[in-house]
Amino acid sequence: MMGGFGMGLGGIVSLVILGVLVWVGITLYRSSGVGGGRAPRLHGDSALETLKARYARGEIDRETYLRMRDDIE
């Protein structure tokens, strides 16, 4: 009689441990920025930093850079 209760309790403990592990995994996944439903941040770049990088790579010309910089500021 006691043996059945002990095995049932072990199963419940196993499920609790499994649930905690799944919860920790989901929390870590979401905090990584991949699965949180939010757009991932690009290393904290602001719009102005992104604009400067585009200008430095030659993707936009000086006039476009200055106009867009004025819009941002």
C-alpha positions in Angstrom: 0.0 0.0 0.0 2.8 2.5 0.9 4.7 1.5 -2.2 2.1 2.8 -4.6 2.0 6.1 -2.8 5.7 6.4 -2.9 5.9 5.8 -6.7 3.1 8.3 -7.3 4.9 10.9 -5.3 8.1 10.2 -7.2 6.2 10.8 -10.5 4.8 14.1 -9.3 8.3 15.2 -8.2 9.7 14.2 -11.6 7.0 16.2 -13.3 7.7 19.3 -11.1 11.4 19.1 -11.9 10.7 18.7 -15.6 8.3 21.7 -15.5 10.9 23.8 -13.8 13.5 22.9 -16.4 11.1 23.7 -19.3 10.3 27.1 -17.6 14.0 27.9 -17.2 14.7 27.0 -20.8 11.8 29.2 -22.1 12.9 32.1 -19.9 16.5 31.9 -21.2 15.3 31.6 -24.8 13.1 34.7 -24.5 15.8 36.7 -22.7 18.2 36.0 -25.6 16.0 38.2 -27.8 15.2 35.3 -30.2 11.8 34.1 -29.1 10.5 37.0 -27.1 8.2 38.3 -29.8 10.1 41.5 -30.0 12.4 42.8 -32.7 16.0 41.9 -31.8 18.2 44.9 -30.9 21.2 45.4 -33.0 23.8 45.8 -30.3 22.1 48.8 -28.9 22.6 50.9 -32.1 20.7 54.1 -32.2 19.2 55.4 -35.4 22.0 58.0 -35.7 24.7 55.3 -35.2 23.1 53.2 -37.9 23.0 56.2 -40.2 26.6 57.0 -39.6 27.5 53.4 -40.4 25.6 53.5 -43.7 27.4 56.7 -44.7 30.8 55.2 -43.8 30.0 52.2 -45.9 29.1 54.4 -48.8 25.5 53.3 -48.9 24.2 56.9 -48.9 25.7 60.1 -50.1 26.6 63.2 -48.0 23.5 65.1 -48.9 21.2 62.2 -47.9 23.2 61.7 -44.7 22.9 65.3 -43.7 19.2 65.4 -44.5 18.5 62.2 -42.6 20.7 63.3 -39.6 18.7 66.5 -39.4 15.4 64.5 -39.4 16.7 62.2 -36.6 18.0 65.0 -34.4 
